[in-house]
Amino acid sequence: MRPILMKGHERPLTFLKYNREGDLLFSCAKDHTPNVWFADNGERLGTYKGHNGAVWCCDVSRDSMCLITGSADQSVKLWNVQTGAQLYSFSFDSPARSVDFSVGNKLAVITTDPFMEQTAAIHVKRIAEDPSDQTSESVLTIKAPNGRQRINRAVWGPLNRTIISAGEDAVVRIWDSETGKLLKESEKETGHQKPITSLSKSSDWSHFITGSLDKSAKLWDSRTMTLIKTYVTERPVNACDISPLLDHVVLGGGQDASNVTTTDRRAGKFEAKFFHKILQEEIGGVKGHFGPINALAFNPDGRSFSSGGEDGYVRLHHFDPDYFNIKM
């Protein structure tokens, strides 16, 4: 499994996202400029220029026509995927941390960080079919219960009826997407003990996985918030994803970037670790990054995955035939 190394960013990677067909890969980094690549050979197709701060997150519409990006420059931008033209920019009073299109792409959920007097919040925006009709008003705004603690990720639940959020207070919450009412939250005993860094949905939205600095990832039921499985590693988890094809999950992380130079890369354990989703056992790992892994994504066909690191590289891996025959 020889990786394809993609060097298009000058700063650490923050997020990776495939489009629905799995032929395009979008990458975000701290260098202000999201990139788009061919997902089979790693060739760079283009960039989206316009942000003035680190880009934390992105999502792409179902028809691959529209890209949404959230940035530390306190804006969320909509882009034409093909031309790279900026279609619209939402302005906020604090950095935008997470973005996610609803099913049907008519709505987007956006989280903003606590900043100065502002508390962390979840915003729902209506996305117009015609960019010239786009307005900036929020359909719904939910203030975070622990307002000074960041919400690192918020995504739509099944059928857009709920919003699932998680962040620095280590609690996963499910909200009613119409009223903004809190429906469920994870329990302290069974939930994460340290900040949640990442949250990723399964392809059928029936369950989702969260990764945390407490060196574990947890699998949850999307409707009932029941804890299904826990995967334990020996390092903080910065990123995680669920295979759409096999019963596998992948976790990535490493120590805090500030401690990296004092140890060699073997000690930092900067590898993507694969676990069996049901048996919770480690299957294997993929090494290569020279720093913590900050982003992971499976291709929607389940035959390849990509990782983005603190080292500024995106590594694209097509699985060998042996991978599909692993017997547990």
DRENDO-1510 file (C-alpha; in Angstrom, 1 decimal, always signed):
<recs>
REC; n; res; u; v; w
REC; 1; MET; +0.0; +0.0; +0.0 .
REC; 2; ARG; +2.2; +2.8; -1.2 .
REC; 3; PRO; +0.8; +6.2; -0.2 .
REC; 4; ILE; +0.5; +9.1; -2.6 .
REC; 5; LEU; +2.0; +12.2; -0.9 .
REC; 6; MET; +0.1; +15.4; -1.7 .
REC; 7; LYS; +1.9; +18.6; -0.8 .
REC; 8; GLY; -0.4; +21.6; -1.4 .
REC; 9; HIS; -0.5; +23.2; +2.1 .
REC; 10; GLU; +2.2; +25.2; +3.9 .
REC; 11; ARG; +0.7; +24.7; +7.3 .
REC; 12; PRO; -0.8; +21.8; +9.3 .
REC; 13; LEU; -3.9; +20.1; +7.9 .
REC; 14; THR; -7.2; +20.5; +9.8 .
REC; 15; PHE; -9.9; +18.6; +7.9 .
REC; 16; LEU; -10.5; +16.3; +4.9 .
REC; 17; LYS; -13.7; +15.6; +3.1 .
REC; 18; TYR; -14.6; +13.5; +0.1 .
REC; 19; ASN; -17.5; +14.3; -2.2 .
REC; 20; ARG; -20.4; +11.8; -2.4 .
REC; 21; GLU; -19.0; +10.0; -5.5 .
REC; 22; GLY; -15.6; +9.8; -3.9 .
REC; 23; ASP; -13.7; +11.2; -6.9 .
REC; 24; LEU; -12.8; +14.5; -5.3 .
REC; 25; LEU; -11.0; +15.1; -2.0 .
REC; 26; PHE; -11.2; +18.6; -0.3 .
REC; 27; SER; -8.5; +19.5; +2.2 .
REC; 28; CYS; -8.4; +22.4; +4.8 .
REC; 29; ALA; -5.4; +23.6; +6.6 .
REC; 30; LYS; -4.1; +26.5; +8.7 .
REC; 31; ASP; -2.8; +28.2; +5.6 .
REC; 32; HIS; -6.1; +30.0; +4.6 .
REC; 33; THR; -6.5; +28.2; +1.3 .
REC; 34; PRO; -8.7; +25.0; +0.9 .
REC; 35; ASN; -7.6; +22.7; -1.9 .
REC; 36; VAL; -9.4; +20.1; -4.1 .
REC; 37; TRP; -7.7; +17.0; -5.4 .
REC; 38; PHE; -8.4; +14.0; -7.7 .
REC; 39; ALA; -9.0; +11.3; -5.1 .
REC; 40; ASP; -7.6; +8.5; -7.3 .
REC; 41; ASN; -4.1; +9.9; -8.2 .
REC; 42; GLY; -3.7; +12.8; -5.8 .
REC; 43; GLU; -3.5; +15.4; -8.6 .
REC; 44; ARG; -4.4; +18.9; -7.4 .
REC; 45; LEU; -7.3; +20.4; -9.3 .
REC; 46; GLY; -7.5; +23.8; -7.7 .
REC; 47; THR; -7.7; +26.1; -4.6 .
REC; 48; TYR; -10.3; +28.4; -3.0 .
REC; 49; LYS; -8.7; +31.7; -2.2 .
REC; 50; GLY; -10.4; +34.3; +0.0 .
REC; 51; HIS; -10.1; +33.4; +3.7 .
REC; 52; ASN; -7.7; +35.3; +5.9 .
REC; 53; GLY; -7.3; +32.8; +8.7 .
REC; 54; ALA; -6.9; +29.1; +9.3 .
REC; 55; VAL; -9.7; +27.1; +7.7 .
REC; 56; TRP; -11.0; +24.6; +10.2 .
REC; 57; CYS; -13.7; +22.6; +8.4 .
REC; 58; CYS; -15.5; +22.1; +5.1 .
REC; 59; ASP; -18.4; +20.2; +3.5 .
REC; 60; VAL; -19.4; +19.7; -0.1 .
REC; 61; SER; -23.0; +19.5; -1.4 .
REC; 62; ARG; -24.5; +16.2; -2.7 .
REC; 63; ASP; -24.1; +17.3; -6.3 .
REC; 64; SER; -20.5; +18.4; -5.8 .
REC; 65; MET; -21.4; +21.9; -7.0 .
REC; 66; CYS; -21.1; +23.9; -3.8 .
REC; 67; LEU; -18.3; +23.9; -1.1 .
REC; 68; ILE; -18.8; +25.4; +2.4 .
REC; 69; THR; -15.8; +26.4; +4.5 .
REC; 70; GLY; -15.5; +27.7; +8.1 .
REC; 71; SER; -12.5; +29.7; +9.2 .
REC; 72; ALA; -10.8; +31.5; +12.1 .
REC; 73; ASP; -11.3; +34.7; +10.2 .
REC; 74; GLN; -14.9; +34.7; +11.6 .
REC; 75; SER; -16.4; +33.9; +8.3 .
REC; 76; VAL; -18.1; +30.9; +6.6 .
REC; 77; LYS; -17.9; +31.0; +2.8 .
REC; 78; LEU; -19.8; +29.2; +0.0 .
REC; 79; TRP; -17.8; +28.4; -3.2 .
REC; 80; ASN; -18.5; +27.2; -6.7 .
REC; 81; VAL; -16.5; +23.9; -6.7 .
REC; 82; GLN; -15.7; +24.0; -10.4 .
REC; 83; THR; -14.7; +27.6; -10.8 .
REC; 84; GLY; -13.4; +28.4; -7.3 .
REC; 85; ALA; -15.5; +31.5; -7.3 .
REC; 86; GLN; -16.8; +32.7; -3.9 .
REC; 87; LEU; -20.6; +32.7; -3.9 .
REC; 88; TYR; -21.4; +34.1; -0.5 .
REC; 89; SER; -19.8; +34.9; +2.8 .
REC; 90; PHE; -21.5; +34.7; +6.2 .
REC; 91; SER; -19.9; +36.9; +8.9 .
REC; 92; PHE; -19.8; +36.0; +12.6 .
REC; 93; ASP; -18.4; +37.7; +15.7 .
REC; 94; SER; -16.1; +34.8; +16.5 .
REC; 95; PRO; -14.1; +32.1; +14.6 .
REC; 96; ALA; -16.2; +29.5; +12.8 .
REC; 97; ARG; -15.1; +26.0; +13.8 .
REC; 98; SER; -17.4; +23.4; +12.1 .
REC; 99; VAL; -19.7; +23.3; +9.1 .
REC; 100; ASP; -22.1; +20.6; +7.8 .
REC; 101; PHE; -24.7; +20.5; +5.0 .
REC; 102; SER; -28.1; +18.9; +5.8 .
REC; 103; VAL; -29.5; +16.1; +3.6 .
REC; 104; GLY; -30.8; +18.0; +0.6 .
REC; 105; ASN; -28.3; +20.8; +1.1 .
REC; 106; LYS; -31.0; +23.3; +2.0 .
REC; 107; LEU; -29.6; +24.0; +5.4 .
REC; 108; ALA; -26.1; +24.2; +7.0 .
REC; 109; VAL; -25.2; +23.9; +10.6 .
REC; 110; ILE; -22.2; +26.1; +11.7 .
REC; 111; THR; -20.5; +26.3; +15.1 .
REC; 112; THR; -18.7; +29.4; +16.4 .
REC; 113; ASP; -16.1; +29.6; +19.1 .
REC; 114; PRO; -16.2; +31.5; +22.4 .
REC; 115; PHE; -14.4; +34.8; +21.8 .
REC; 116; MET; -14.1; +38.0; +23.8 .
REC; 117; GLU; -17.8; +38.4; +25.1 .
REC; 118; GLN; -19.2; +35.9; +22.7 .
REC; 119; THR; -20.2; +32.4; +23.9 .
REC; 120; ALA; -19.9; +29.2; +21.8 .
REC; 121; ALA; -23.0; +28.7; +19.6 .
REC; 122; ILE; -24.6; +26.5; +17.0 .
REC; 123; HIS; -26.2; +28.4; +14.0 .
REC; 124; VAL; -28.5; +27.0; +11.4 .
REC; 125; LYS; -28.5; +28.9; +8.1 .
REC; 126; ARG; -30.7; +28.4; +5.1 .
REC; 127; ILE; -28.8; +27.8; +1.9 .
REC; 128; ALA; -30.5; +29.3; -1.2 .
REC; 129; GLU; -30.5; +27.3; -4.5 .
REC; 130; ASP; -29.6; +30.5; -6.3 .
REC; 131; PRO; -26.6; +32.2; -4.6 .
REC; 132; SER; -28.0; +35.7; -5.6 .
REC; 133; ASP; -31.0; +34.9; -3.2 .
REC; 134; GLN; -28.7; +34.0; -0.3 .
REC; 135; THR; -29.2; +35.9; +3.0 .
REC; 136; SER; -27.2; +35.8; +6.2 .
REC; 137; GLU; -30.0; +35.4; +8.8 .
REC; 138; SER; -30.0; +32.3; +11.0 .
REC; 139; VAL; -33.0; +30.0; +11.1 .
REC; 140; LEU; -32.0; +28.9; +14.6 .
REC; 141; THR; -29.2; +29.8; +17.1 .
REC; 142; ILE; -28.4; +27.6; +20.0 .
REC; 143; LYS; -26.2; +28.9; +22.8 .
REC; 144; ALA; -23.8; +26.3; +24.2 .
REC; 145; PRO; -24.6; +25.2; +27.8 .
REC; 146; ASN; -20.9; +25.7; +28.7 .
REC; 147; GLY; -20.5; +28.9; +26.8 .
REC; 148; ARG; -16.8; +29.3; +27.4 .
REC; 149; GLN; -16.0; +25.9; +26.0 .
REC; 150; ARG; -15.6; +25.3; +22.3 .
REC; 151; ILE; -17.9; +23.1; +20.3 .
REC; 152; ASN; -15.5; +21.3; +18.0 .
REC; 153; ARG; -18.0; +19.6; +15.8 .
REC; 154; ALA; -21.7; +19.7; +15.0 .
REC; 155; VAL; -23.4; +17.5; +12.4 .
REC; 156; TRP; -27.0; +16.8; +11.3 .
REC; 157; GLY; -28.7; +13.7; +12.7 .
REC; 158; PRO; -30.9; +11.3; +10.8 .
REC; 159; LEU; -33.4; +13.0; +8.4 .
REC; 160; ASN; -32.2; +16.5; +9.6 .
REC; 161; ARG; -34.4; +16.2; +12.6 .
REC; 162; THR; -31.6; +16.6; +15.1 .
REC; 163; ILE; -28.2; +18.2; +15.4 .
REC; 164; ILE; -25.4; +16.3; +17.2 .
REC; 165; SER; -22.7; +18.4; +18.8 .
REC; 166; ALA; -19.5; +17.7; +20.8 .
REC; 167; GLY; -16.5; +19.6; +22.0 .
REC; 168; GLU; -14.3; +20.8; +24.9 .
REC; 169; ASP; -16.6; +19.9; +27.7 .
REC; 170; ALA; -16.4; +16.2; +26.7 .
REC; 171; VAL; -20.2; +15.9; +26.4 .
REC; 172; VAL; -22.0; +14.7; +23.3 .
REC; 173; ARG; -25.5; +16.4; +22.9 .
REC; 174; ILE; -28.4; +15.8; +20.6 .
REC; 175; TRP; -30.6; +18.9; +19.8 .
REC; 176; ASP; -34.0; +19.3; +18.1 .
REC; 177; SER; -33.1; +21.0; +14.9 .
REC; 178; GLU; -36.4; +22.9; +14.7 .
REC; 179; THR; -36.8; +24.2; +18.3 .
REC; 180; GLY; -33.2; +24.1; +19.5 .
REC; 181; LYS; -34.3; +22.1; +22.5 .
REC; 182; LEU; -31.7; +19.8; +24.2 .
REC; 183; LEU; -33.0; +16.2; +23.7 .
REC; 184; LYS; -30.2; +14.0; +25.1 .
REC; 185; GLU; -26.6; +14.3; +26.4 .
REC; 186; SER; -24.0; +11.7; +27.1 .
REC; 187; GLU; -23.5; +10.5; +30.7 .
REC; 188; LYS; -20.3; +11.4; +32.5 .
REC; 189; GLU; -19.6; +7.8; +33.6 .
REC; 190; THR; -19.8; +6.2; +30.1 .
REC; 191; GLY; -18.8; +9.3; +28.0 .
REC; 192; HIS; -15.5; +10.9; +27.3 .
REC; 193; GLN; -13.3; +12.3; +30.1 .
REC; 194; LYS; -11.4; +14.9; +28.1 .
REC; 195; PRO; -12.3; +17.3; +25.2 .
REC; 196; ILE; -13.8; +15.6; +22.1 .
REC; 197; THR; -11.8; +16.6; +19.0 .
REC; 198; SER; -13.7; +14.9; +16.2 .
REC; 199; LEU; -17.0; +13.4; +15.3 .
REC; 200; SER; -17.9; +11.4; +12.2 .
REC; 201; LYS; -21.1; +9.8; +11.0 .
REC; 202; SER; -21.6; +6.3; +9.4 .
REC; 203; SER; -22.7; +6.3; +5.8 .
REC; 204; ASP; -26.3; +5.4; +6.7 .
REC; 205; TRP; -26.3; +7.9; +9.7 .
REC; 206; SER; -27.4; +5.2; +12.1 .
REC; 207; HIS; -24.3; +5.6; +14.3 .
REC; 208; PHE; -21.4; +8.0; +14.7 .
REC; 209; ILE; -17.9; +8.0; +16.2 .
REC; 210; THR; -16.2; +10.5; +18.5 .
REC; 211; GLY; -12.5; +10.9; +19.2 .
REC; 212; SER; -11.1; +12.5; +22.3 .
REC; 213; LEU; -7.9; +13.6; +24.0 .
REC; 214; ASP; -8.7; +10.9; +26.7 .
REC; 215; LYS; -7.0; +8.4; +24.2 .
REC; 216; SER; -10.2; +6.7; +23.2 .
REC; 217; ALA; -12.9; +6.8; +20.5 .
REC; 218; LYS; -16.5; +5.9; +21.1 .
REC; 219; LEU; -19.3; +4.6; +18.8 .
REC; 220; TRP; -22.8; +5.9; +19.5 .
REC; 221; ASP; -26.3; +5.3; +18.3 .
REC; 222; SER; -27.5; +8.4; +16.4 .
REC; 223; ARG; -31.1; +8.3; +17.7 .
REC; 224; THR; -30.9; +7.0; +21.2 .
REC; 225; MET; -27.3; +8.2; +22.1 .
REC; 226; THR; -26.6; +4.7; +23.4 .
REC; 227; LEU; -22.9; +4.0; +23.7 .
REC; 228; ILE; -22.2; +1.0; +21.5 .
REC; 229; LYS; -18.4; +0.5; +21.5 .
REC; 230; THR; -15.2; +2.1; +22.9 .
REC; 231; TYR; -11.8; +1.9; +21.2 .
REC; 232; VAL; -8.8; +2.5; +23.4 .
REC; 233; THR; -5.4; +3.6; +22.1 .
REC; 234; GLU; -2.2; +4.9; +23.9 .
REC; 235; ARG; -2.4; +8.4; +22.5 .
REC; 236; PRO; -4.8; +11.3; +22.2 .
REC; 237; VAL; -7.2; +10.9; +19.3 .
REC; 238; ASN; -7.5; +13.9; +16.9 .
REC; 239; ALA; -9.4; +12.3; +14.1 .
REC; 240; CYS; -11.6; +9.3; +13.4 .
REC; 241; ASP; -13.8; +7.8; +10.7 .
REC; 242; ILE; -16.0; +4.8; +10.0 .
REC; 243; SER; -15.4; +2.6; +7.0 .
REC; 244; PRO; -18.5; +2.5; +4.6 .
REC; 245; LEU; -17.5; -0.9; +3.4 .
REC; 246; LEU; -16.1; -3.1; +6.2 .
REC; 247; ASP; -16.6; -3.2; +9.9 .
REC; 248; HIS; -13.6; -1.0; +10.5 .
REC; 249; VAL; -12.9; +2.3; +12.1 .
REC; 250; VAL; -9.7; +4.4; +11.8 .
REC; 251; LEU; -8.2; +6.6; +14.5 .
REC; 252; GLY; -5.4; +9.1; +14.3 .
REC; 253; GLY; -3.6; +11.4; +16.6 .
REC; 254; GLY; -0.4; +11.7; +18.5 .
REC; 255; GLN; +0.9; +14.0; +21.2 .
REC; 256; ASP; +0.3; +17.7; +21.3 .
REC; 257; ALA; +2.2; +19.4; +18.5 .
REC; 258; SER; +4.2; +21.4; +21.0 .
REC; 259; ASN; +5.8; +18.2; +22.4 .
REC; 260; VAL; +6.7; +16.6; +19.1 .
REC; 261; THR; +10.2; +17.9; +18.6 .
REC; 262; THR; +11.4; +16.5; +21.9 .
REC; 263; THR; +10.8; +12.9; +21.0 .
REC; 264; ASP; +11.5; +10.8; +17.9 .
REC; 265; ARG; +8.6; +10.0; +15.6 .
REC; 266; ARG; +8.4; +6.4; +16.7 .
REC; 267; ALA; +7.7; +7.6; +20.2 .
REC; 268; GLY; +5.1; +10.1; +18.9 .
REC; 269; LYS; +3.1; +7.2; +17.4 .
REC; 270; PHE; +1.9; +9.2; +14.4 .
REC; 271; GLU; +0.1; +6.4; +12.7 .
REC; 272; ALA; -3.5; +5.8; +11.6 .
REC; 273; LYS; -4.8; +2.8; +13.6 .
REC; 274; PHE; -7.4; +0.5; +12.3 .
REC; 275; PHE; -9.8; -1.2; +14.7 .
REC; 276; HIS; -12.5; -3.8; +14.2 .
REC; 277; LYS; -15.8; -2.0; +14.7 .
REC; 278; ILE; -17.6; -4.8; +16.5 .
REC; 279; LEU; -14.8; -6.7; +18.3 .
REC; 280; GLN; -13.0; -3.4; +19.3 .
REC; 281; GLU; -9.6; -5.1; +18.5 .
REC; 282; GLU; -6.8; -3.3; +16.8 .
REC; 283; ILE; -6.2; -4.7; +13.2 .
REC; 284; GLY; -3.2; -2.7; +12.2 .
REC; 285; GLY; -1.7; +0.7; +11.6 .
REC; 286; VAL; -0.4; +2.9; +8.7 .
REC; 287; LYS; +2.7; +4.9; +9.5 .
REC; 288; GLY; +4.2; +7.8; +7.6 .
REC; 289; HIS; +3.4; +11.2; +9.0 .
REC; 290; PHE; +6.1; +13.3; +10.8 .
REC; 291; GLY; +3.7; +14.8; +13.2 .
REC; 292; PRO; +0.3; +14.2; +14.8 .
REC; 293; ILE; -2.6; +13.2; +12.4 .
REC; 294; ASN; -5.2; +15.9; +12.5 .
REC; 295; ALA; -7.7; +14.7; +9.8 .
REC; 296; LEU; -8.8; +11.3; +8.5 .
REC; 297; ALA; -11.4; +10.3; +5.9 .
REC; 298; PHE; -12.5; +7.1; +4.2 .
REC; 299; ASN; -13.4; +7.3; +0.5 .
REC; 300; PRO; -17.2; +6.6; +0.2 .
REC; 301; ASP; -16.3; +3.4; -1.7 .
REC; 302; GLY; -14.3; +2.1; +1.3 .
REC; 303; ARG; -11.3; +1.2; -1.0 .
REC; 304; SER; -9.0; +4.0; +0.0 .
REC; 305; PHE; -8.5; +6.5; +2.8 .
REC; 306; SER; -6.6; +9.8; +3.3 .
REC; 307; SER; -4.9; +11.3; +6.3 .
REC; 308; GLY; -3.7; +14.9; +7.0 .
REC; 309; GLY; -1.0; +15.8; +9.4 .
REC; 310; GLU; +0.7; +18.5; +11.4 .
REC; 311; ASP; +3.5; +18.1; +8.8 .
REC; 312; GLY; +1.4; +19.7; +6.1 .
REC; 313; TYR; +1.0; +16.6; +4.0 .
REC; 314; VAL; -2.1; +14.8; +2.8 .
REC; 315; ARG; -1.3; +11.1; +2.4 .
REC; 316; LEU; -3.6; +9.1; +0.1 .
REC; 317; HIS; -3.7; +5.3; +0.6 .
REC; 318; HIS; -5.4; +2.8; -1.7 .
REC; 319; PHE; -5.9; -0.5; +0.2 .
REC; 320; ASP; -4.2; -3.7; -1.0 .
REC; 321; PRO; -6.4; -6.7; -1.9 .
REC; 322; ASP; -5.1; -8.3; +1.4 .
REC; 323; TYR; -6.9; -5.6; +3.4 .
REC; 324; PHE; -10.3; -6.9; +2.3 .
REC; 325; ASN; -9.5; -10.4; +3.4 .
REC; 326; ILE; -8.4; -9.7; +6.9 .
REC; 327; LYS; -9.8; -12.5; +9.1 .
REC; 328; MET; -10.5; -11.8; +12.8 .
</recs>
